[in-house]
Amino acid sequence: MSQGLEHSLTSWSGQALKHQASWIDDIDARVRVVCSGLFALVVVSSQHFVPALLGLLCAFLLVKSSKLNIKRTLRRVVAMDLFMLMLICVLPFTTPGDPIFSVFGLTASWQGLLHALLITVKANAVLLVLFSLVATMSASTLGHALAHLKVPDKLVHLMLFMVRYLDVISQEYKKMRRAMQARAFVLRTNRHTWKSIGYLFGMLLIRSVERAERISDAMKCRGFCGRYYLNDEMKIGRVDVVFGVAFLCFLVLLIGLNIDDLFK
């Protein structure tokens, strides 16, 4: 099996990554995509900490089961949490409620702080589940799963081409950066630097368009007519049914906890 998306998003920058096979890799790709989408919908809709924390616990269990590299996964989660940290710092001052403290006339509220923490918990849970269920499958497998789920062909094509040609664009960028360095270019905070960087990204865009046109012509020469052909048959097995039913029962539990909290 080819490398998963979890590796595609990093290996194109030159890192050699390996993924240990797990029982999650044997689950049908369509089941994994649907379960991750439903999980994100239920968790994001949660208005209380109990269902959100249960979702985060489930996400940790899936990360452990999928045998992801813990250090690499935590680095990615921390990168997102840096943005969440800004949210935690800002939201308490923009949400009315019981005051905690005041800074320069701005009052922070408990309600705002709790809301920011709840958003952080939900974001981490959804991200970890996506890493576990979706990012561990290959790009072609994900494309076939989306096509079998009747996702529009154009969206499937965009996703597959994006994953395939990120490495091409990265190599083109590195080539132009090396050419600039060979001409003694050094990054500084002056007009010449900003002008040169503008030219760099402009040329990168032009070369990307030219490469896209050549690829399009090559595909048309090979009979491509805008249709995504499915040469394999995906079948739902017993393991897929058991995992899907168990996952749906867990989501029903989260929905029940949300409904129960609403009536309290």
N, C-alpha and C positions, 0 to 999 in steps of 0.2 A: 504494500500500500504506500502511496506517495505521502510526502510530509503533510501534516495537518496545517490548518490555518494558524493555529497557535504558534507554529514554527515559521509559516510563510511571512508573518508580520515581523519576524526578527531575522530570519536567515538571509533575507535579501540584503541586509546591511552587512553581511559578511560573517555571521556567526554560524558555526556548525552545531546544530541542536538535534537531539535525539529524544524520542518519546517512547516510554515503556508501554507496551500493550497492556490493556486492562479489559475487564468484562464489559465496560461501557462501550468499548470499540466494537463489540459484537452486536450492539443494539441497532436496530434499523435507523438510518439517518432521518427519515421522516418523523419517526417517533421522538427522536431527540430534538429536532427543530420545533415540533409542535409543543412538546413539554416545556422547553425553555421559553417559548413565546407566552404560553399560558402562565408559567411561573412569574415572568416579568409583569404581566398584566395584573395578576392577583397581588403580588408583593407591592408594586407601585401604588395600587389602589388602597392598600392598608393604611388606616388612620391611627393605629395604635402600635405600641412597642412589642406586645406579646407576639402577634403574627409576624411582624417584621423580624424579630429576633429568632423565631422558629425557622423562618425562611433563610436567615443567615446561617443557622446551625445546619440546615439541610445543604446549603451551598458548600460549607466546609467539608461535610461528609462526602459530597460528590467530588470535590477537589482531591480528597484523599483516595477515593475509589478510582478516579481516573488516572492516578499516578502522575500528576503534573509535577514539574519541578517547583518545589515550594519557594525557593529563594527568588526564582525568576517571576513567579506569579505574585509574590508579595511586592516585588519592585514595581510591577505594573499597577497593583492596587494602591500602593503608596503614591504613585504618580497621579492617580485620580483623586486620592484623598487630599492632595495638596490644594486642589481646587475646592474640595469640600471644606477644607480648613478656612478658606476665605469666606465661604458661605456661613460657617459657624461664627465667624467674627462679625459679619454684617447683619445677618438675619435677626439676632436679638435686638438690635437697635431700630429695626424697621417694623417690628411686630408689637402691637400694643398688648399690655398684660401686666402682671405683677412685677414690680421693679426689682432688679438684683443690685445694680450699681449704676452710677452716672459718670460719664466722661465728657468734659467740655459741654455740658448741658444736654448731652444725649443719654437717654435712659435705656439700659438693656433690660429685657423682660425674660422671665422664666419660660413663658410660652414660646417666644422666638427661639430660645436656646434649645428647648425640647424638640421644636419643629425641625431645626437644622440637624440635630442629632438623628432624628427619625429619617430624614432624607438621606443622611450619610449611611445609615444601616441598610436602607433599601437599595441604595446604589451599589454598595459592596456586595450584597446578596445577589443581585441581578448579574453583576459583572462576573462573579465567581461561577455562577451557574452557566453563563455563556462560555466561559473558559473551559468548563468541564464537559459540557454536552456538545457544543458547536465547534469550538476552536480546535478540538482534538481530531476532527475529521478533515479529510483532504478537500481542497477547493473543488475538484471535479465531483466528489461525492456530495458535497453540499449543493453544487449546481444541479445535479441529477435529482436530489431530494426536493429542492425548490421547484424544479420543473414538474416532478410528479405531483406536487402539492398545488399545481395549476397557477404558480406565480407567473406573471407576464414574462414572456421570453426576453424582452428588452432589459428588464431588471436583472434577469439571470446572466445575460451576456455582459452587462456592465460590471457585475460582481466578479465574474470569471476573468474578464480582461483586466480589471483593476489589480487582482491578485497576481495575474500572470506578468503584467508589465510594470509593476512597481520596481522590480529588480532592474529592468531595462532603463527606466527613467533614472534610477539611482546611479547606475553605471555611467549614464550620459552626464549627469551632474558632476560626478567625481572626475570624469575626463576633462570637463571644462574648468573645474577648480584647479586641477593639476596644471593645465595650460596657463591659467592666471598666475599660479605660483612660479611657474618657469619664467614668467616675465616679471618676476620680483614684486608681484602684488602682495601687499600686506594690509590686513583689515585695520582701519583706523576710523575715528569718529570725525570724518570730514566729508565735504561734498563729493570729492573724487571717489571715495569708497562707496557711498550710497549710489552714485551714478553707475559705478562698475557692477555693483550687486544688482541694480535694476536691469542692466544689459544682460547679466548672467541669467536671471530668471526669464527675461524676454526671449533670449536665444533658446533656453530650455523649453519654453512653451512652443516656439516655432519648430524646433526639432521633434518635439512630441507630436505635433500636428502632422509633420511630414512623415514620421514613422507610422502614425495611424493610417494615413492615406496609402502607404505602401502595403501595410498589413491588410487593409480593406481590399486592395486590388489583388493581392495574393489569394485571399479567401474567395473572392469572386471567381478567380481562375480555377479554383478547385471546386466550384459548384455551390458555394455557400449562397443561400437565398433568404437568410434571416430567420431560419428555423432551427431550434435546438433539438437535435436528434437524440433519442433515448435508445441506446443500444443494449442496455441491461434491464433486467426485470427485478424490481425490489419486492420482496415478499415478507409479510409479517409473520414472525415465528412465535413460538411459545414464550421465549424470553422477552420479546418485545411486548407481548400482551401483558405479562406479569409486571414488567417495569412500568408500562403505561398506566395500568390500573392502580398500582401502588402509588404512583406519582399523582394521579388524579385524586385519589383518596386523601393524600396529604394536602392538596390544594383545596379540596372541599373542607378539610379541617381548618385551614387558614381563613376561608370565607366564613365558616361558622363562627370562628372567634371574632371576626370583624362585625358580623351581624349581632352577636351576643353583646359586644361592647356598645353597639349603637343603642340597644334597648336598656342599658344600665343607666 
